[in-house]
Amino acid sequence: MTVETTKIDTLVVGAGQAGVAMSEHLSKQGVPHLVLERSRIAERWRTGRWDSLVANGPAWHDRFPGLEFDDVSPDGFAAKERVADYFEAYARKFNAPIRTGVEVKSVERNVGRPGFTVHTSEGVIEANRVVAATGPFQKPVIPAIAPQNVPFTQIHSADYRNPAQLPEGAVLVVGAGSSGVQIADELQRAGKQVYLSVGAHDRPPRAYRNRDFCWWLGVLGEWDQAAMKPGREHVTIAVSGAHGGKTIDFRELAHRGMTLVGLTHSFDGAVATFQPNLVENLTRGDENYLALLEAADAYIERNGLDLPQEPEARRVFPDPECVTQPILELDLAKAGVTTIIWATGFAVDYSWLKVDAFDASGKPQHQRGVSSEPGIYFLGLPWQSRRGSSFIWGVWHDAKHVADHIATQRKYLDYRDASQRRETTHSPVSA
Ligand SMILES: Cc1cc2nc3c(=O)[nH]c(=O)nc-3n(C[C@H](O)[C@H](O)[C@H](O)COP(=O)(O)OP(=O)(O)OC[C@H]3O[C@@H](n4cnc5c(N)ncnc54)[C@H](O)[C@@H]3O)c2cc1C
């Protein structure tokens, strides 16, 4: 497709949920804009994730305010393709000006005149403003400890699709956040022997006293936390909407046959060593789980709500052998491991954005998405304005703020002083 537009007020890069939300709010504010997407709308939900993935939050929660999932029960968990369809339908609803199949290659500030020059796979665009909505999770990260020259298949969770894709044999899954634990569970259900390396994590109950954890985090103000608590930078969240939505309980997984190990420390050829912190990590996860039950009980009490008691939520599985006698070293070859899956997270890549909007470590410098380089905006960053920022419902609210800022800036630039106004009034009216 040829990009005909050569000048646009605001260019949005990326048409995932962030780009779609941005377009909706810019449309409402009357800001002329264009969204460029290198693949398809919500591509990462279609091809960037494993086949069986469903949303981690229920359909009543993981959506934008302007549209419900008409074919998923409010308490159900939409399949990933359905989530992608949802964003396509959403974009159609307000006729979002999205061009797909166009990659933005570079953005540079103009010298001596306002705006930016944007090189794309389909030509050059001049834009007054650019919103980078290219996602919180762009480049798979595999840590440097990954063993070299070993006879294992090693993939990142971003490349995992289904159990049939893996060779025969046991699997070591490194990382037990939502991706790692869901993949490990799927592989174990498919009959594979699974070793799961568990680091620091939060694990809220899927639901407690008839309310999903998304509801609890909402009413308890946790989604709105402005910044990560110090020291919690490496704490993942282990939740799942799979199989109708179940609380992640690591001991239960172990009782089903999974082997839990601590944080992966290093490799010496085929021999992996694990940190002696499995018990500590599980204990901290339990504390997080119990803290949410306590906070929920207190909320119910304070507000006099009539929600059923749920004493079984405090039932604890006995410690399995892999917890009482943690494995600190494992010869993967002898254990029959043929695959390592690195569920170790993602980094961002803004190499195309050649502007002064980054700190020394390459992180975007911004306030609620308004960057330190005037005219450049970010959307969809983790913790952009709050804990919920990189999630479906959160990005919609951040987009509103960014659109407001853009509309306000346009108002300043539209301002004409008295002499300029006189000029406009007197100019070409009479011949
Ligand atoms: C496994 C997994 C499960 C998740 N589940 C949930 C969930 O259940 N609920 C929830 O709320 N959140 C979930 N998230 C978090 C978040 O909602 C998703 O990561 C979501 O995809 C982020 O949307 P986004 O629009 O910010 O970024 P993306 O979906 O990553 O979209 C960015 C878009 O930008 C495009 N792009 C990138 N670079 C360029 C370029 N140079 N030019 C043109 N286009 C470009 C990409 O092709 C992509 O389509 C999940 C994340 C992961 C990894």
The ligand as an SDF file (V2000), in Angstrom:
LIG
                    3D

 53 58  0  0  0  0  0  0  0  0999 V2000
    1.9440  -13.2810   27.0450 C   0  0  0  0  0  0  0  0  0  0  0  0
    1.2580  -11.9880   27.3690 C   0  0  0  0  0  0  0  0  0  0  0  0
   -0.0620  -12.0010   27.8150 C   0  0  0  0  0  0  0  0  0  0  0  0
   -0.7100  -10.8050   28.1380 C   0  0  0  0  0  0  0  0  0  0  0  0
   -1.9890  -10.8600   28.5790 N   0  0  0  0  0  0  0  0  0  0  0  0
   -2.6190   -9.7190   28.9320 C   0  0  0  0  0  0  0  0  0  0  0  0
   -3.9750   -9.7280   29.4040 C   0  0  0  0  0  0  0  0  0  0  0  0
   -4.5730  -10.7680   29.4990 O   0  0  0  0  0  0  0  0  0  0  0  0
   -4.5640   -8.5600   29.7380 N   0  0  0  0  0  0  0  0  0  0  0  0
   -3.9130   -7.3700   29.6190 C   0  0  0  0  0  0  0  0  0  0  0  0
   -4.5020   -6.3340   29.9240 O   0  0  0  0  0  0  0  0  0  0  0  0
   -2.6380   -7.3250   29.1960 N   0  0  0  0  0  0  0  0  0  0  0  0
   -1.9760   -8.4550   28.8520 C   0  0  0  0  0  0  0  0  0  0  0  0
   -0.6780   -8.3980   28.4070 N   0  0  0  0  0  0  0  0  0  0  0  0
    0.0240   -7.1010   28.4560 C   0  0  0  0  0  0  0  0  0  0  0  0
   -0.3400   -6.1540   27.2920 C   0  0  0  0  0  0  0  0  0  0  0  0
   -1.7330   -5.9640   27.2830 O   0  0  0  0  0  0  0  0  0  0  0  0
    0.1070   -6.6920   25.9400 C   0  0  0  0  0  0  0  0  0  0  0  0
    1.4970   -6.7960   25.9400 O   0  0  0  0  0  0  0  0  0  0  0  0
   -0.3250   -5.7970   24.7630 C   0  0  0  0  0  0  0  0  0  0  0  0
   -0.0030   -6.4540   23.5600 O   0  0  0  0  0  0  0  0  0  0  0  0
    0.3260   -4.4300   24.7680 C   0  0  0  0  0  0  0  0  0  0  0  0
   -0.3200   -3.6330   23.7840 O   0  0  0  0  0  0  0  0  0  0  0  0
    0.4230   -2.4030   23.0530 P   0  0  0  0  0  0  0  0  0  0  0  0
   -0.4960   -1.8580   22.0500 O   0  0  0  0  0  0  0  0  0  0  0  0
    0.9650   -1.4750   24.0810 O   0  0  0  0  0  0  0  0  0  0  0  0
    1.6770   -3.0950   22.3600 O   0  0  0  0  0  0  0  0  0  0  0  0
    1.7130   -4.2660   21.2070 P   0  0  0  0  0  0  0  0  0  0  0  0
    0.5560   -5.1700   21.3120 O   0  0  0  0  0  0  0  0  0  0  0  0
    3.0700   -4.8190   21.3590 O   0  0  0  0  0  0  0  0  0  0  0  0
    1.5470   -3.4130   19.8820 O   0  0  0  0  0  0  0  0  0  0  0  0
    2.5740   -2.6240   19.3430 C   0  0  0  0  0  0  0  0  0  0  0  0
    2.4190   -2.6350   17.8440 C   0  0  0  0  0  0  0  0  0  0  0  0
    3.4060   -1.7930   17.2810 O   0  0  0  0  0  0  0  0  0  0  0  0
    3.8420   -2.3440   16.0670 C   0  0  0  0  0  0  0  0  0  0  0  0
    5.1550   -1.7730   15.7620 N   0  0  0  0  0  0  0  0  0  0  0  0
    6.2900   -1.9000   16.4900 C   0  0  0  0  0  0  0  0  0  0  0  0
    7.2880   -1.2120   15.9220 N   0  0  0  0  0  0  0  0  0  0  0  0
    6.7830   -0.6150   14.8220 C   0  0  0  0  0  0  0  0  0  0  0  0
    7.3390    0.2330   13.8280 C   0  0  0  0  0  0  0  0  0  0  0  0
    8.6000    0.6290   13.8720 N   0  0  0  0  0  0  0  0  0  0  0  0
    6.5210    0.6570   12.8260 N   0  0  0  0  0  0  0  0  0  0  0  0
    5.2120    0.2760   12.7730 C   0  0  0  0  0  0  0  0  0  0  0  0
    4.6550   -0.5270   13.6920 N   0  0  0  0  0  0  0  0  0  0  0  0
    5.4250   -0.9750   14.7060 C   0  0  0  0  0  0  0  0  0  0  0  0
    3.8560   -3.8440   16.3340 C   0  0  0  0  0  0  0  0  0  0  0  0
    3.7460   -4.5860   15.1250 O   0  0  0  0  0  0  0  0  0  0  0  0
    2.6310   -4.0250   17.2300 C   0  0  0  0  0  0  0  0  0  0  0  0
    1.4680   -4.3870   16.5120 O   0  0  0  0  0  0  0  0  0  0  0  0
   -0.0080   -9.5690   28.0440 C   0  0  0  0  0  0  0  0  0  0  0  0
    1.3240   -9.5690   27.5980 C   0  0  0  0  0  0  0  0  0  0  0  0
    1.9510  -10.7620   27.2540 C   0  0  0  0  0  0  0  0  0  0  0  0
    3.3860  -10.7240   26.7750 C   0  0  0  0  0  0  0  0  0  0  0  0
  1  2  1  0
  2  3  1  0
  2 52  2  0
  3  4  2  0
  4  5  1  0
  4 50  1  0
  5  6  2  0
  6  7  1  0
  6 13  1  0
  7  8  2  0
  7  9  1  0
  9 10  1  0
 10 11  2  0
 10 12  1  0
 12 13  2  0
 13 14  1  0
 14 15  1  0
 14 50  1  0
 15 16  1  0
 16 17  1  0
 16 18  1  0
 18 19  1  0
 18 20  1  0
 20 21  1  0
 20 22  1  0
 22 23  1  0
 23 24  1  0
 24 25  2  0
 24 26  1  0
 24 27  1  0
 27 28  1  0
 28 29  2  0
 28 30  1  0
 28 31  1  0
 31 32  1  0
 32 33  1  0
 33 34  1  0
 33 48  1  0
 34 35  1  0
 35 36  1  0
 35 46  1  0
 36 37  1  0
 36 45  1  0
 37 38  2  0
 38 39  1  0
 39 40  1  0
 39 45  2  0
 40 41  1  0
 40 42  2  0
 42 43  1  0
 43 44  2  0
 44 45  1  0
 46 47  1  0
 46 48  1  0
 48 49  1  0
 50 51  2  0
 51 52  1  0
 52 53  1  0
M  END
$$$$
